[in-house]
Amino acid sequence: MKCPNCSSKDIGKIGSHQFYCWSCFIELTVNAGKMSVYQVEKDGTLSSLDDLFCLENAADTAHQLHAESRAS
């Protein structure tokens, strides 16, 4: 699985439907087959980056993340 932002494979699971890219420091959330992308701010809050991404393969990536989370 690759990060939709930087294409890194350094993705870690941080919650049941939450993942974190250790290369570009964004958080990915998968819910009902939809992936959302967030920037983690200095104070720990999340800012949505969904409007900045054209996630053409978001459904495939979301399914892959969900499948990997079930396997772990």
C-alpha positions, 0 to 999 in steps of 0.5 A: 500500500502506498501513501496517496500523498508521497507514494511511500510504503511507510504506513502505520496503523494508529487506530481501527480505521486510522493510518499514519504516513511516517514519510510525509506525516499525514493521517489517513482515515478509512470509513465505509470505503471512503478515505479521508486525508488529514494534516496533523497540526502542531497542537495535535488537531487534524486539518482535512486535506481532502479538498487538495487531493484528487484521489482517483484510486482512493476506493482501491487504497481504502479497500487495501487499507481496510483489508490490511487492518483486518489482517493485523 
